[in-house]
């Protein structure tokens, strides 16, 4: 146990550094300083985060450019006419129909709330062991508007469907984790880093199984919980920091 903890901590220290930002989707929200802009840019970058990282960053920046690089102001104040330029945006299976609903939801939320954080925290208790209830609530709340397209549901995961919720867990890591390295933002204070679930995909799962951190065969919500439970043994206050280690071992060092 001590050996694996020492090894993973070393990898966290190695990759949880400013150089990590440039080639990662987290670089997209790092272009902003206003809290709401960071939230919106981060949310889209995380939701687009499947496939090639260069393409994810490129498409995220393309979208934000359509929002005049002021996403909060655009979403809350732009006239209907200005949405026409969104009709040609597409990223893989994410179509203009999905984008217009995302914008509609964000406009609805920011009309009543100062931060996107409440879209998660209103569904959880501070004493919850993890963010499962927050994720369940967010999914329900996100699709609560009258005109929510059925097709858009595939873009927002929920533990209810046994999804790993990898992209949402990554987004929450960005917003919640706080340390002195400057990679994650730590701008949300009503969710504790100890409640975060480590993002898991095939690469992370492969590494986790190699180091006997994960036994479950299916890569689903239960696998995310199992992996995070192990990581909490290593650091109960900040289990999601090991995302840096597992990701780098899986993607960059091809473990």
C-alpha positions in Angstrom: 0.0 0.0 0.0 2.8 2.5 0.9 4.6 1.7 -2.3 1.6 2.4 -4.5 0.7 5.5 -2.6 4.3 6.8 -2.9 4.4 6.0 -6.6 1.0 7.6 -7.4 1.7 10.7 -5.2 4.9 11.1 -7.2 3.0 11.0 -10.5 0.4 13.5 -9.2 3.2 15.9 -8.3 4.8 15.3 -11.7 1.7 16.1 -13.7 -0.4 18.4 -11.5 1.7 21.3 -12.8 1.1 24.4 -15.0 2.6 22.7 -18.1 -0.3 20.2 -18.0 -2.8 22.9 -18.9 -1.7 23.7 -22.4 -2.6 20.4 -24.0 -5.6 19.5 -21.9 -9.2 20.7 -22.3 -8.8 22.5 -19.0 -6.9 25.1 -21.0 -10.2 26.3 -22.4 -11.6 27.7 -19.1 -8.1 28.9 -18.2 -8.6 31.6 -20.9 -11.1 33.4 -18.7 -11.0 35.2 -15.3 -14.7 35.9 -14.7 -16.2 33.1 -12.6 -19.2 32.5 -14.8 -17.1 32.4 -17.9 -14.8 29.8 -16.4 -17.9 27.7 -15.5 -19.5 27.9 -18.9 -16.2 27.4 -20.9 -15.3 24.5 -18.5 -18.7 23.0 -18.9 -18.6 22.9 -22.7 -15.0 21.8 -22.8 -15.8 18.9 -20.4 -19.0 17.9 -22.3 -17.0 17.8 -25.6 -14.2 15.8 -24.0 -14.3 12.5 -25.8 -11.8 11.6 -28.5 -8.7 13.6 -29.5 -7.7 16.3 -27.0 -6.5 18.7 -29.7 -9.9 18.5 -31.4 -11.8 18.9 -28.1 -9.9 22.1 -27.4 -10.3 23.4 -31.0 -14.0 22.8 -31.1 -14.5 24.4 -27.6 -12.6 27.5 -28.7 -14.6 27.6 -31.9 -17.9 27.6 -29.9 -16.6 30.3 -27.5 -15.6 32.4 -30.4 -19.2 32.3 -31.7 -20.1 33.6 -28.2 -17.7 36.5 -28.7 -15.5 35.0 -26.1 -17.8 36.3 -23.4 -20.0 33.2 -22.8 -21.8 34.4 -19.7 -22.7 37.8 -21.3 -23.7 36.1 -24.6 -25.9 33.5 -23.0 -27.7 35.8 -20.6 -28.0 38.9 -22.9 -27.7 37.9 -26.5 -30.9 38.5 -28.6 -32.5 35.5 -30.3 -31.2 36.7 -33.7 -27.6 36.2 -32.6 -28.3 32.4 -32.0 -28.5 31.9 -35.8 -24.7 31.6 -36.0 -25.0 28.5 -33.7 -26.9 26.6 -36.4 -23.7 25.5 -38.1 -21.8 24.3 -35.1 -21.2 20.6 -34.7 -18.9 18.4 -32.6 -19.1 14.7 -33.3 -22.7 13.8 -32.3 -23.3 17.2 -30.6 -25.5 19.1 -33.0 -27.1 22.6 -33.1 -30.2 21.1 -31.5 -28.2 20.1 -28.5 -26.3 23.4 -28.4 -29.4 25.5 -28.5 -30.9 23.6 -25.6 -27.6 23.8 -23.6 -27.7 27.6 -24.1 -31.4 27.7 -23.2 -30.7 25.8 -19.9 -27.7 28.0 -19.0 -29.7 31.2 -19.7 -32.5 29.8 -17.5 -30.1 28.9 -14.7 -28.1 32.1 -14.7 -31.3 34.2 -14.6 -31.9 32.9 -11.1 -28.4 31.9 -9.9 -25.0 33.6 -9.7 -23.1 30.3 -10.2 -23.5 27.0 -11.9 -22.5 25.4 -8.7 -26.1 25.5 -7.3 -27.2 23.4 -10.3 -25.4 20.6 -8.5 -25.5 21.5 -4.8 -29.3 22.0 -4.5 -29.6 18.2 -4.9 -27.1 17.2 -2.3 -26.5 17.4 1.4 -23.1 18.7 2.7 -22.9 15.4 4.7 -23.2 13.2 1.6 -20.2 10.9 1.2 -19.9 11.8 -2.5 -21.5 13.7 -5.3 -23.8 11.0 -6.6 -26.9 12.9 -5.4 -25.6 16.1 -7.0 -25.1 14.3 -10.3 -28.6 12.8 -10.2 -30.1 16.1 -9.4 -28.2 18.0 -12.1 -29.4 15.6 -14.8 -33.0 16.0 -13.6 -32.7 19.8 -13.4 -30.9 20.1 -16.7 -33.7 18.4 -18.6 -36.5 20.1 -16.6 -37.3 22.8 -19.3 -40.4 22.2 -21.4 -38.6 21.9 -24.7 -35.8 19.5 -23.7 -35.0 17.4 -26.8 -34.9 13.6 -26.2 -31.8 13.3 -28.3 -29.8 15.7 -26.0 -30.1 13.4 -23.1 -27.2 11.3 -24.3 -24.8 14.3 -23.7 -25.5 14.6 -19.9 -24.8 11.4 -17.9 -26.3 10.3 -14.7 -25.5 7.5 -12.1 -29.1 6.5 -12.5 -28.2 5.1 -15.9 -25.1 3.4 -14.4 -22.9 5.8 -16.4 -19.3 6.5 -15.1 -20.2 10.2 -15.5 -16.6 10.7 -16.5 -17.0 14.1 -18.1 -19.1 15.6 -15.3 -16.7 14.2 -12.7 -13.9 15.8 -14.6 -15.7 19.2 -14.7 -16.4 19.0 -11.0 -12.8 18.2 -10.3 -11.8 21.4 -12.2 -14.3 23.5 -10.3 -13.9 22.0 -6.8 -10.3 20.8 -6.3 -8.0 23.5 -4.9 -4.2 23.4 -4.3 -1.3 25.7 -5.1 -0.4 24.3 -8.6 -2.9 26.4 -10.6 -4.3 23.6 -12.7 -7.7 23.0 -11.1 -9.7 26.2 -10.3 -11.2 25.5 -6.8 -13.8 28.2 -7.3 -16.7 26.2 -5.9 -16.8 26.0 -2.1 -20.0 24.1 -1.3 -18.7 20.8 -2.5 -15.8 19.3 -0.7 -12.8 17.8 -2.6 -13.3 14.7 -0.4 -16.8 14.2 -2.1 -15.4 14.1 -5.6 -15.5 10.9 -7.7 -12.4 10.2 -9.8 -13.1 10.4 -13.5 -12.8 6.9 -15.1 -12.6 5.8 -18.7 -11.0 2.8 -20.4 -7.5 4.2 -20.1 -7.8 5.0 -16.4 -9.5 1.7 -15.7 -6.7 -0.2 -17.5 -4.1 1.5 -15.3 -6.2 1.0 -12.1 -6.6 -2.7 -12.8 -2.9 -3.1 -13.5 -2.2 -1.7 -10.0 -5.0 -3.6 -8.4 -6.9 -0.5 -7.5 -10.0 -1.8 -9.3 -11.5 -5.3 -9.6 -14.8 -4.7 -11.3 -15.0 -5.8 -14.9 -17.7 -3.3 -16.2 -16.6 0.3 -16.5 -19.7 1.9 -15.0 -20.8 4.0 -12.0 -20.0 1.2 -9.6 -16.5 1.0 -11.0 -16.1 4.8 -10.5 -17.2 4.3 -6.9 -14.9 1.3 -6.3 -11.9 3.1 -7.7 -12.6 6.2 -5.7 -13.1 4.2 -2.5 -9.5 2.8 -2.9 -8.1 6.3 -3.7 -9.8 7.6 -0.5 -7.6 5.1 1.4 -4.6 6.9 -0.1 -6.0 10.4 0.5 -9.4 10.7 2.1 -9.5 14.5 1.7 -8.6 14.6 -2.0 -9.1 11.3 -3.9 -9.6 12.9 -7.3 -6.1 14.3 -7.3 -5.1 10.8 -8.5 -6.8 11.5 -11.8 -3.6 13.2 -12.7 -1.5 10.1 -12.0 -3.9 7.6 -13.6 -4.6 9.7 -16.7 -0.9 10.4 -17.3 0.1 6.8 -16.8 -2.7 5.7 -19.2 -2.4 8.3 -21.9 1.1 9.7 -21.8 3.1 6.8 -20.5 1.0 4.1 -22.1 0.8 1.8 -19.0 
